[in-house]
Amino acid sequence: MAVDSKKHIFEVAKVVNVIHEQGGDMIQARTFNDRTLDNTNIPFSFPLLPKHLYVKPKVGEFVIVLGYDDSHRFFVGPIIPQLDKLDKEDTLYAKSFLDEGMLAPHPNPRQVRGSDGVYPQEDEIAFMGRKNTDIIHKDNEMWIRAGSYIDTPNGKVFSESPTYLMLKNNPNGQYQPNVSNPEDFRETVNYKTSATLVAEEINLISSSNRAKQLHKVADPNDMITDIEMRNILENAYHLPYGEKLVDILGQMMTLFLTHVHNGDLSTPNLSPEDRNLVGTIRENINSKMLSNNIRIN
């Protein structure tokens, strides 16, 4: 079919409906040529992005519609002018960087004092959520973040308590363990990869059938509801501090071996086998109880 010379191939359009009964994620967006139509008669537009990358505009936002007739409409969008407007931009400001824009762009959000770390760098690849979540790909490193910024009257500034998972490839990573006794030498530790999870509250919850009797972590809409999160924070088991636990067990062993009985004031009388067992237990506490590769604070 020939291109209609009276229509633009690319048009900026305002979204009027995002519900598509057959699940095609098609939308209705009003172009200049649709100005005489009511919303129900505006042709649907199919998303150009594949469904592996799921982004649907909100009603009122602007998109770019491509098409050569009303049966072949496609859209890309929403049009977001700057990174601090990801939640929703349904005003004429959305078109501020286009020739047809009637409003000037706002100041660069990266220039707000305290905004360092809020937005991805120019040479990075990022997937940005509508509200305070993102996935940022750096060189040999990936961040999965939530709560990285705080809204202020001047703009978005970096939060002091973000939650994030940092996955890092360290081709030449190494460190020298710090020891209090100079004679307790430890060889340099080499490592190529590291995963670090940071949050104010960290929960490690199993999804096994037995564990699901204690905590429900498969809600179809929320995964973990607010009520269930409170249940986890109040009733899930606490993780012990490894070195503290080793110290306490060592103190208990010392008490067991040196305590004095009431009456005859005698000390424990252990057989050679028992003494060997005590030595083995003490050695296991000191050398095998702590993980070399997992740490907490």
N, C-alpha and C positions, 0 to 999 in steps of 0.2 A: 504494500500500500504506500502511496506517495506521501511525503511529509506535507502536512497542512501549512502552507506558507503564512497563514494568518495567526498561527500559534507559535509560541516559543518552544524550542526543544527542552530548554531548562527554564523552570519557573520557581520562584520562591512562593510557597503556599503555607497557609495556616491550617493546622490540624483541627478538624471538627469532630472526628470519631476514630477511636482506636479499637473498637470491638468488631471482630470478624467471626461470624458464627461458625465457619468451617475450620477455624484454627490456622489460617494461612498467615496470620499476623499482618494482614493488609490493613491499611488505614484510608480514611477519607480526608483529603486536605484541599482547601479552597484556593485555587489559582485565580489570577485576574480574569481568565476566560470563564470561570465558574461564578462570576459575580451575580448573575441573574438566577442561579439555581438555589433551591433550598438544600439543606444539608443532606437530606436523604437521597437526593438525585445526583450528588457529586460522585463521579466514578471512583472506584477503589484503586489504590496504588500498592504495588507489591514491593517488599523491601529488597534493595540491591545487596545488602550485607547477607551472607549466608547465615543460617540459623545457628551455626556453631558460635557465632558472635551475636548474642541476644541483646539488642537495644531497641526499645520501642519508645517513640516520643509520647509526650503527654498532650492531652487536649489543650489547645491554645498555643503550643509551641510551633515553631516554624520548621519546615523541611524544604529540601530541594526536590522538585518533581521533574522527572524526565519522561518524555513520551512523544510519540508521533501520531497517536490518535487516542480516543477515550478507552479503547480496549487494551491499550498497551501503555500503562502508566507504571512508573517505578519511583521509589523515593529513597533519599539518603537524608538522615537526620536523627535527632533534632539538631538545629543550628544553635550551637553554644558559642557565644562570642569570646568568652574568656574563662579560664579555669576556675574562677570563684563563682561561676554561675551554673554549676553542674546539676544542682537540684531541680531547677526549672527556670526557663526563661521564655515567658510568653508575652513580652512587651516588644515594642518596635526596636528596643535596644539590641535584640537578637540580630538585626540586620545592620548594625552600626559599622561593620567592616566592609559592607557591600556598597556598590555605587548607588543603589537605590535607598540606602539607609538615610534616615532623617535625623538620627541622634548620633553624637560623637561617642567614640569608645570611652570607657572609664579608664582611669590610670591603671598601669600595669600592676596586677595583684602581686607579682613577685617583688615589687619595690616597696611593699608594706613592711615597716619595721617589725622584725620578729617573725617574718614569714619563711625564713630559711628552713628547708626541710618539709614544707607543706606540699610543694608541687614537685613533680619530676624535673630533672635537669634536661637541658636541651638535647643531649646526646643519649638519653635513656628511652626505653620503650615502656609504656605504662598502660594499664587498664584501670580507668577511673570509675568509681561508683558514683551514684547520685549524691550520697551523703557520707562523707568521712571514711571511706574505704578505698583501697587501691592495691594494685599489684604492680610493683616496679621492678623492671629488669635492668640491672647494672652490669658492668663488666665482671664476669665470674661470680655474680651475686644476684639474689632475688629477695625482695621484701614482700611479704603479705601483711598489710597494715589495716588497722581500724583505730579511729579516734586520734589521728595524728595532728589534728588542728583544733583550735578554739575560735569561735566567731566573736569578734570584737567590733565596736563601732567603727574602727579604722580598717577592718578587714580580717582575714584569717591569719592567725599566728600559730606557731608550732606549739603543740601540747607538751607539758612536762611529763605526762604519763601515758604515752601511746601504748597500744598493744600490737605486737608484730612477731612474725616468724621470719627469721633471717636464715636463708640457705646460702652457704658460701663455699665456693671452690677455692682452695688455697694451694696452688701448685707448689709453693715453696714455704708453706706454713710450718712454723716450729716455735718452740719456746723452751726456756731453761727453767725447770721447776725450782721454786724458791724454797729453800730448806733453812730451818733455824740453826741446825748444827752443821758447821762447815765440813765435818767429817762424814756427814750423811750425804755423800755425793749422789746425784741422780743424772743420768744421761739426758741429753737434749731430746725432747719429744718432737717427733715429726708427724704432721697430720696434713691431709690433703683436702678434707671436707669438714665442715662444721654446720650444725643446726642449732639455733638459739631461739628459744621462745621467751618472750618478755610480756608480762602483763601484771596488773595489780593482784589478780587472783588467777591461779593456774590450776586447772582440773584435768586429770587424766582418768577418763571414765571408759570402762569396757562396754561393748555393746553385745556381749554374750547373753544367752537366754537367762542364765543365773543372775547376771548383773542387772538385767532389765527389771528384775523383781525389786531392786533397790532404787534404781534411777531410770526414768523414762527419757531416753535420748534419741528418739526417732519420731518426734512429732512431725507430721507431713508438711506443716506450714512454718513452724518455728524451729524445728529440730530439738531445741531445748527451750521450753516456755519460761517465762519469768518466774512462775511458781516453782517449776522444777529446778531452776537455777538456785533459788533460795534453798530448796531441799538439799541440793548438792553442797552448797556452801556451809549449811548447818550440820549435815549428817554424814557426808563422805569422810573417809578416814584421812587423817593428817599424815604427811610425809615426814619421817624423822630426819634430823640432821645427822649425817653419817659419822662425822668425827666426834660429835657430842655423844652419840650412842656408843662408839668404841671406848671413849673415856669412861662412861658410866659402867660398861661391862667390865673394863679393866679394874675399876674401883670395887666392883662386886667380887671379882676374882680375888683381889687382895684381901678383902674382908673375909672371904670364905677360907683363905689359907692362913690368916693371922689372928682370927678372933680367939678369944679365951673363954673357956666354959666356966660357968658359975660353979661354985663349990670347990673343985680341986684345981681350978685355974689352969687346966691343961689346954694345950693347943691341939688342933686337929691331928689325928693320927692316920695318915694316909698310907695305903699300900704302895709298893713300887708301881703297880699298874695304874693306880689312881693318879699318882704323881705324873706319870707319862701322859695320861689322858688330860690332866690339867695343863701340861705343857703344850699339848697339841691344840687344845681349845684356845689358849692364849695366843699361840702362833696364828691360828685361823682368824682370830679377832683382829690381830694387827696387820695381817698381810692379805687376807682373802675376803674380808667383809665389805670393803669399799670398792666401788667401781672405779676403774681408771679412766672411763670415758664419759661418764654422766655426772653432772654437778648441779647443785641447787644453791640458793642463797637464803 
